[in-house]
Amino acid sequence: MKYVSTRGRECIEASLAIMRGISPDGGLYTPEEIPSVSKEDIEKIAGMCYPERAAEIISRFLADYTREELLEYAEAAYSEPKFPENTVPLVKTGSNTYIMELFHGPTCAFKDMALQILPHLLTSAMKKNGEKNKVCILVATSGDTGKAALEGFADVKDTSIFVFYPRDGVSDIQKRQMITQRGSNVGVCSVTGNFDDAQTGVKKIFADSDFNNKLAANDIRLSSANSINWGRLVPQVVYYISAYADLVKTGEISNGEKINVCVPTGNFGNILAAFIAREMGLPVNKLICASNRNNVLTDFIKDGIYDRNREFYLTSSPSMDILISSNVERLLWLITGMNPEITAGYMKDLSATGKYELSESEKKKMNSVFESGWASEKDTLDTIKKYYDKYGYLADTHTAVALSVNDKYSAENADDIKTIVAATASPYKFADSVLLALDGKERENSLGLVRELSDMTSTEIPAPLKDLEAREIRFGGCTDTSGMKKEVAESLGIDLYR
Ligand SMILES: *Cc1c(COP(=O)(O)O)cnc(C)c1O
């Protein structure tokens, strides 16, 4: 099976799509054909452990990787000590809701699901394509991605990684997680300014041909670990199929029974993976797209008009604070019948005017699958409290957005279909908001809140967050945007002035 850009017609192998990340025409690589998953496959998958499930499903998408290779990568990514034996637990609350916990990896956020296996897919792709250079991953992060990428690439052969974060734009826990990162091939530095400053700085480094030539002379090539890379998307298809198989295995549903899936959405990667699983034939009724106050996707799914011209809000679910959700482009391409001209046209409108509108038939297609809703800040905190009081379930702010939207949806639609709700972060990562939801008291954001949340709820602090305060700070540096290039060069041991 080959891959094509959403904006062009060139056909390439999966490994090259993963190595390139983004197509030279600006489009996103997507498989030209969606493989299928049958009832019998579900039976078979139900008898496998998670790494085997991952190899089984990913191999249907990545034709130029062998099954053995994929199993080796999946075992390295999803076994102990990276993940517990039950890689993705399902927790039942109420009679119809199953919370799919995607946050039991090394950084307690769902991005581990993709970023633990991506380095293996990427280094293997480079070998398959005869790339001799080593890869240096460059990341600008507003929180979760940076740490998950650091953990994924730490000590992976022939790679290095450098992460920039905005000095005043991440929580104390997120910052401490990053600056104490282990590994001999990692670097972290804060940038004065906000996330956009860090992001713009990184983009400048990618576009700096002198600098890239200097790196090439040292056998190094820059690359990114963006969520637009197909190598980050395909591992996410796995857990939807895996969760369905688990529900069949435990007798919660019958094989073939339709379920709903509700996803707290930012860049649209996670819910797109659910859409792909549905296209493969997984029995999914509706995909419910949940947003916070930055509800551009709610409106898009309701009336087919994507309009980013609106105010941007900082919320308690920061990983969903986003106005341009990149992976929507793949949805457009799929619902336009894989039409690169129409897709490229919408993307052109989006960058020129911040806006585009689907045709009637495209709108109809989207609405036959997607539902949408959003949760205010109050809804989010109320939902954390409700789930804790009613079910003893402690949700993080992102998960709470989805639970709130799903509760509203099922009340309004008198729909008693069983629903999987994606839980994307440990509540301990957002302890300040979770504590506020539980007792109504505002607190200074600090590392001590983790202990406080544990004491209040008698729940265990996840191991990766337990001894944060005791860990050695390795990367205390800060630079302004003009010094970013120098930081990367120093970390790679390259003299910029020679
Ligand atoms: C990244 C992230 C999301 C959004 O996922 P997308 O794939 O970008 O839609 C939601 N919750 C958390 C905790 C995240 O880190």
PDBQT file of the ligand as one rigid body, heavy atoms in Angstrom, charges set to zero:
ROOT
HETATM    1  C1  LIG A 501      -2.522  16.479  22.516  1.00  0.00    +0.000 C 
HETATM    2  C2  LIG A 501      -3.599  16.311  23.518  1.00  0.00    +0.000 A 
HETATM    3  C3  LIG A 501      -4.967  16.345  23.161  1.00  0.00    +0.000 A 
HETATM    4  C4  LIG A 501      -5.426  16.623  21.754  1.00  0.00    +0.000 C 
HETATM    5  O1  LIG A 501      -5.182  15.569  20.886  1.00  0.00    +0.000 OA
HETATM    6  P1  LIG A 501      -5.186  15.816  19.294  1.00  0.00    +0.000 P 
HETATM    7  O2  LIG A 501      -4.731  14.534  18.725  1.00  0.00    +0.000 OA
HETATM    8  O3  LIG A 501      -4.208  16.929  19.055  1.00  0.00    +0.000 OA
HETATM    9  O4  LIG A 501      -6.562  16.184  18.922  1.00  0.00    +0.000 OA
HETATM   10  C5  LIG A 501      -5.903  16.144  24.159  1.00  0.00    +0.000 A 
HETATM   11  N1  LIG A 501      -5.540  15.944  25.446  1.00  0.00    +0.000 NA
HETATM   12  C6  LIG A 501      -4.236  15.910  25.825  1.00  0.00    +0.000 A 
HETATM   13  C7  LIG A 501      -3.912  15.708  27.259  1.00  0.00    +0.000 C 
HETATM   14  C8  LIG A 501      -3.232  16.087  24.875  1.00  0.00    +0.000 A 
HETATM   15  O5  LIG A 501      -1.954  16.064  25.280  1.00  0.00    +0.000 OA
ENDROOT
TORSDOF 0
